[in-house]
Amino acid sequence: MTCVASPKDVYLYEREGAYIPRVGAVHDLCGYGKCSLGVAIPVLSAAGCDVCPVPTSLFSAHTLYPEFYMLDTTDMLSPYLDAWQEEGVELDAVYSGFLGAPEQVASIQRLYREHPGALRVVDPVMGDGGKIYPTYTPELCEAMKGLVEGADILTPNLTEAAILTGIEYRGQDVDEAFVEENVEALLAMGAKTVVVKGVDHGDGQIRNYVAGSGIEALEVSGEKLPFMLHGTGDLFCSSLLAAVMCGRSLGDAVDFAGRFVHDAMVVTQDQPEHAMRGVSFESRLGEVAKLLEA
């Protein structure tokens, strides 16, 4: 890659005075087990954003539970967005995550057309640990590739990068050259900046890589805790976007998101049934609100 600037110097949103930006959050809504809109709404609200949800599906609980109910909301999205258009709703960012059907990609692309100046943030939620989530069909995985082009921030883990690029998944312990191969492929597909999450060399650190066309790659690392939790990816991307919407550089936003997820996971250990319940971030939301102070 041509190295002309560090991602720490890449600013994707300039906050102006007391203005409260609007974020269209295109995610599922989960009744139990904290993830998706249940994370995005409070985290972005704490950052002083007006969060406008676009629910892609409704779940009784997240998909790690053996029993869950899912309602596909595809049929309502077109009239839902028609009403927004009629009312003249304006968005400063479009933030998408878990989708329920291939046709929902077109709804996100519609938002891009109707809000051409909005920041495009794509968390391609499709799987982890080399496994695709049970509700994701091959057709939906293929359709997700259509959101890579034009993404201002794309935040795949290594599993999702493999699905999007077709490069073989090689586990979490991969070298920098393999990460760069994935990044270059995603940039060639049209992403503007890419954050590859969750590289693990088994040394007690978790690494996120930030790169983009014409900017120098950056590694941001932090302590890896000895347990995993559902919903950490949603929390990472939501807190990253929160920092960006507060005027932080991309590199600083990735660093903030990693620290915020870590701190929330520490709190979570003391909660009952935390392995399935999800990340208990609520008591740490003050860290997000402090982003508004500077």
N, C-alpha and C positions, 0 to 999 in steps of 0.2 A: 504493500500500500504506500502511496505517496504521503509522507508525513509533513504536514504543514501547520498543524495545530493540535493541541491536546484536547480530548473530550471535556476536560475540566474547564476549557475556555468556550465550549459550545453552549450557547444560551438559546433555548428554543421558545421561550415565552417571556415577554416583558410585562410585568405587573404594573399597572398605572394607578397610582394613588389609592383611593378607597374602592376602586372598581371591583366588583365581585364577578369573576369569570364563570361562565356556564360550561359544564362538561356533560355531554351526552354519554351516559354509561350504558353500553350495550352488553349486558351480561344476563345470566340466569339469576333467579331469586330462589334461595334455598331456605326452607323453614327451620331446619335444625342442622347444626354443623357449620361453623362460620366460614364462609367463602363468598366469592362473587359479589353481588350487590350488597350483601350483608356486611362486606368489608369495604367496598368502594365508597358507599354513601357516607358512613361516618368518618372515614379517613380523609376523603376529599373535602367534606364539610368542615372538618377541623382545620383544614388549610384555607378556609375562607372561600370555598367554591360552592356554586349553586349546582348540585348534582341532579341531572334530569335522566331518570332511569328509562331504559328501553329493554323490558324483560324478554329474553330470548326463550325462556322456558321456566316453568315453576316446578320445584322439587320439594317433596316432603322432607328429605334429608339428602346429604351428599352421597355420591355413588360408592363410597367405601362401605356404607351400611349394606347388610345383606338384603334388606327390604327397603325399597324407596318407590315413591310414586312420582312420575314425571308427566307434566302437561306441556306439550309442544305448542308454543304461541305463534308459530309461523303465520297462520291465517289472520291474526289480528295486527300484524306489524304494518301492513300497507295502510289500512284505515287509521291506525294509530299515528303514523307519520304524516298522513294526509291532514289530520287535525292539527298537528304541529305546524305544518306548512301554512294552513289556513289562518292560524293564529299568529304567524310571523315569528315563531320561536327562533332565536339566534343562538349559535353555539360557538364557543371559543376552542373547544377540543372535542374530539370524538374518540372515546376509549372503549375498545371492544375486547371481549374475553371469550368465555364459553358460549358456543352456539348449539342450537338444538337441531338444525336441519341445514342442508346445503343451500336452500333457497334464501336463508337469512343473510348470506354474504351480500346479496343484491340490496338488502335494506341498508347495510352499512355503506355500501358504495353509493346508494342514493343520498345518504347523509353527507358524504364527501362532496357530491355534486351540488347539493343545496347549501352547503357551508364550505365553500372553497378555501376560505382563509383559516379554517379550524385546524388545530394541531391533530395529527392522526397518530394515535397510540394503539398498537395492536399487540395484545398478549395472546398468542396463538394456543390457547389452552386445548391440548389434545391428548396428552399422556405424560408419563414420567417413568423413569427407571427402565426404559426400553419397552414399556407396555402402553398401548393405546387405551384410553378410557372406554368403558363398555358401551356408552351411548354413541360413540363415534364410528360411523360407517366409512368404508373406503371412499364413497361419494362425498361425504362431508370433509374428510381429510383433503381430498383433491380440491374441493371448493375453497378451502382455507388458503390455498396458495394464491388465490386472487386478491388477498388482502396484503400481501407482501409489497407489491408495487405501490410506491408512494407513501409507505409508512414512514412517518417522521421518527418514531421509536418502535422498534420491533423487539420483543423480549422473550425469545424461545429458550427453553431448557434444551439439553442435548438430544433428548428424545424427539421433541418438536422440531428441532433443526433438521434431524434426520428425515422426518416425515416430509418437511417442506422441500428439502434439497434433493432427496434421494440418496444422499451420502450415508453409508452404512453406520448404524449406531454401534459404538465401540465401548460403551460403559461410561462412567463418570470420570474415570482417571485417564485423561487424554492430554497429550502435549499441546503446546501453544501452536505448533504448526497445524495440527488437526482442527483446533478452534478457528484459526485463520482461514483454513480451507472452507469451513462452514460459513464463516462471515463473508468471505469473498463471493460464495455462491448466492447468499441472501442479498448482498448488495447488487449482484448481477441481475437478480430477479426484480430489483427496483426499490429495495429498502434504502432509506437515507442514513439511518444509524441503527445499529444492532447491539443489543445487550444479551450475551449468551450467559445463562445462569447455571450455577451449580457444578462447576468443575471441582473434583475432589481427588487430591493426590494421597489421601490417607495420612496427612501430616497434621491433622487438627485444624486445618484452615479450609474454608469454602471460598471459591473464587468466582467472580463475575467478570466477564470481559466486555469492554465497551469499544466499539469501533465504528467507523463510517467512511464514506467515500471522501478521500482527500484529507482525513484527519488521522492523527497518530493513535494507535491502539493503546488502551489503558487496562491494566489489571487492578481490580479492587477486591481485596481479600479481607476476611474477618474470621473470628472463631467459629468453628463448627461444633455445635452441641451434639451430644451423643444420643440423639433421638430425632425422629422425623414427625412432622405434623401435617395433616391435610390443611390446605388453604394458605400455606406460606407463599406460594407463587402469586396468588391474588393479592396478598398483603404487600408483597415486595413491589409489584407493579403499581398498586394503588398509592403506596407511599412514595415511590419514585416520581409518579406523576404529580403528587401533592407538592413535592419539592420543586419540580419544574414549573408548576403553576404559581409558585411563590417566587419565581425569578432565579432559581438556582441553576448553575451549569449542569450539564448532563453527568459529568463525572462526579460532581458533588452530590447530585441527586441519587446516583447509584450507591454511593458511600452511605448516604443517609438511610436509604431503603434497607441496605444490609444490616446496619446497626439497629434500626427500628424493629425489623423482624427478629433479630437476635434477642433484643430486650423483651419483646412480647413473648417469645418462646420461654424465656426464663420465668416470667410470670406464670405462664401456662402450666408449668410443672406442678404447681401447688393446687391446681384445680381438679375436682373429681372427674374421672373418665376423660382426662384430657387427650388421650391418644386418638379418640374418635370425635371429640367435641369440637376441636379446631383451635386456632390460635387466640388466646385471650389478650387482645391488644387494647381493650377499653381503657385500662388504667394508665396506659402510656400515650394516650392521645394528646396529652399536653406537649409532648415532644413535637408533634406535628404542628400544633398551634403556635409554637415558638418560631416556626419558619416565617411567620408573618411579622415578627418583631424587627427583623433586620431589613 
